[in-house]
Amino acid sequence: MKTIINIKTDKQVKENAQKVAADLGLTLSAVINASLKQFIRSKEVYFSAIPRMTPELEELIGSVKKDYVLGKNISPVFSSAKEALDYLNS
């Protein structure tokens, strides 16, 4: 048996959520149902004020760390703007 849940949200939030769901080949209703089922299974809700890194950003940071360890793509320390400009123009 199906039932209806009414919630209030900003129009833009709903539209953006519908677009993302559609991009994934889902309806917004399917996304909300999946979220509710996960909530029932785990009996927890996760909220965070701390932004999470995207996989792309994690990959970029890993690449930068590797370059740093290998000494690649690292500029020297400059004591003046002229030194920096000379380095960039060389």
RAGI-V122590 format. One record per backbone hydrogen bond with DSSP energy under -0.5 kcal/mol. NH is the residue of the N-H (numbers start at 1). CO is the residue of the C=O. If there is no record, write none. Layout:
# RAGI-V122590
nh->NH co->CO
nh->NH co->CO
This chain:
# RAGI-V122590
nh->7 co->5
nh->14 co->10
nh->15 co->11
nh->16 co->12
nh->17 co->13
nh->18 co->14
nh->19 co->15
nh->20 co->16
nh->21 co->17
nh->22 co->18
nh->23 co->19
nh->24 co->20
nh->25 co->22
nh->26 co->21
nh->31 co->27
nh->32 co->28
nh->33 co->29
nh->34 co->30
nh->35 co->31
nh->36 co->32
nh->37 co->33
nh->38 co->34
nh->39 co->35
nh->40 co->36
nh->41 co->37
nh->42 co->38
nh->43 co->39
nh->47 co->45
nh->51 co->49
nh->58 co->54
nh->59 co->55
nh->60 co->56
nh->61 co->57
nh->62 co->58
nh->63 co->59
nh->64 co->60
nh->65 co->61
nh->66 co->62
nh->67 co->63
nh->68 co->64
nh->69 co->65
nh->70 co->66
nh->71 co->67
nh->71 co->68
nh->72 co->67
nh->75 co->73
nh->84 co->80
nh->85 co->81
nh->86 co->82
nh->87 co->83
nh->88 co->84
nh->89 co->85
nh->90 co->86
nh->90 co->87
